[in-house]
Amino acid sequence: MRDEDEDNGAGMISDAARRRYQAIVPPHVDEAFALARWLSGSAADAEDIVQEAALRALNALETAIVERPRAWFLRIVRNAALTWMAKNRSQPLAFAGGVDDLAAIEPFDPNCDQRSPEALLIAAEDGERVRRAIAALAPALREALVLREINGLAYREIADATETPIGTVMSRLARARATLAKILEDQP
């Protein structure tokens, strides 16, 4: 009789792969969720995507050589998100992120006594404008911008995560920033 782990396929994973998984994946789950949420536009979908990515990572760690764990796992998340959206969406979504993600764009403390309610309202409205502008970017531009400005990845890490040349990353970031500035300039 087989145990429960073997029934779901997890019995095939070695202890070494499980230890590597614990060292690599959990430290990056929050970033993975934020990326999946920006790409999918939905927290519920992001949870499914990150779960799928975590399973893929666990299976891959049997043989994978991981030089940059953060970029490696975010690439898996990105690929899981693209696969998930191709299966579950007939068209791409424009919405991206939420209030929690805005803190990464413009951090502020709503409980800070030094900021007036008016200043807090203006900051929240500005954050909403930025979120809408980021959501309006083409998916490849939005992805590069989110990985750089929200997740804080270096250009090389973005190149690894998106499996694109570093020159393409630089070009996408430049176009994303220029387009974002134009959108913000045109918004009331």
MISENU-893094 format. One record per residue (C-alpha): y, z negated, x; residue in three letters. Coordinates in steps of 0.25 Angstrom, whole numbers, plus 5000, padded with zeros to 4 digits. Example, Ala and Ser with C-alpha at 12.3 -4.5 7.8 and 13.67 -1.06 7.14 Angstrom:
BEGIN
498249695049Ala
499649715055Ser
END
This chain:
BEGIN
500050005000Met
501450045005Arg
502649955005Asp
503849984998Glu
504650035010Asp
503550135012Glu
503650184998Asp
505150214999Asn
505050285013Gly
505750175020Ala
504450135027Gly
504550255036Met
505850195042Ile
505650115055Ser
506249985059Asp
507050045070Ala
507650145060Ala
507950025050Arg
508649955062Arg
509450075066Arg
509850095051Tyr
510349945050Gln
511149965063Ala
511750105058Ile
511850115043Val
512349985037Pro
513649975046Pro
514050115041His
513750095026Val
515150065021Asp
515650195028Glu
514450275023Ala
514850225009Phe
516250265011Ala
515950395016Leu
514950425005Ala
515950374994Arg
517050475000Trp
516050585000Leu
515450564987Ser
516650504979Gly
515750394973Ser
515350254977Ala
514050264970Ala
513650394976Asp
514150344990Ala
513150224988Glu
511950324985Asp
512450414997Ile
512450295007Val
511150255002Gln
510550395005Glu
511250395018Ala
510650265022Ala
509250305019Leu
509450435027Arg
510050355039Ala
508850265038Leu
507850375038Asn
508650445049Ala
508650325058Leu
507150345061Glu
507550455071Thr
509050475071Ala
509850445084Ile
511150395079Val
512350395089Glu
513450365079Arg
512850285068Pro
514150285059Arg
514250435060Ala
512750455058Trp
512650375046Phe
513950435040Leu
513350575042Arg
512150535034Ile
513050475023Val
513850605023Arg
512650695022Asn
512050605011Ala
513350615003Ala
513350765005Leu
511850775000Thr
512050674989Trp
513350744984Met
512650884985Ala
511450824976Lys
512350754966Asn
513650824965Arg
513950954960Ser
515350954966Gln
516050874976Pro
516950754972Leu
518350734976Ala
518450584974Phe
518250494986Ala
518250354989Gly
518850234983Gly
519750114985Val
518850054995Asp
518950175004Asp
520450175003Leu
520450055011Ala
519950135023Ala
521050235021Ile
522150135020Glu
521749995021Pro
522549885014Phe
522349745009Asp
522749734994Pro
522749584996Asn
523749595007Cys
525049515004Asp
525949605012Gln
525749725003Arg
526449724989Ser
525749764977Pro
526549894977Glu
526149924992Ala
524649904988Leu
524849994976Leu
525450104985Ile
524350084995Ala
523250104984Ala
523950224978Glu
524050284992Asp
522650254995Gly
522250324982Glu
523050444986Arg
522350454999Val
520950434992Arg
521250554983Arg
521750634994Ala
520450615003Ile
519650644990Ala
520350774989Ala
519950825003Leu
518850925005Ala
517450845007Pro
517350885022Ala
518750835025Leu
518650715016Arg
517350675024Glu
517950685037Ala
519250615033Leu
518450495027Val
517550485039Leu
518750475048Arg
519750405041Glu
518950315032Ile
517650295040Asn
518350305053Gly
517350395060Leu
517750465073Ala
517750615073Tyr
516450625080Arg
515850525070Glu
516350615059Ile
515750735066Ala
514450665067Asp
514450615052Ala
514850755046Thr
514050835056Glu
515250925059Thr
515950955073Pro
517050855077Ile
518050975076Gly
517750995061Thr
517950845059Val
519250845066Met
519650975058Ser
519150905045Arg
519950785048Leu
521250855051Ala
521050945038Arg
520750815030Ala
521950745035Arg
522850865033Ala
522350885019Thr
522450735015Leu
523850735020Ala
524150855011Lys
523450794999Ile
524250665001Leu
525550745002Glu
525350824990Asp
524850694981Gln
525950634973Pro
END
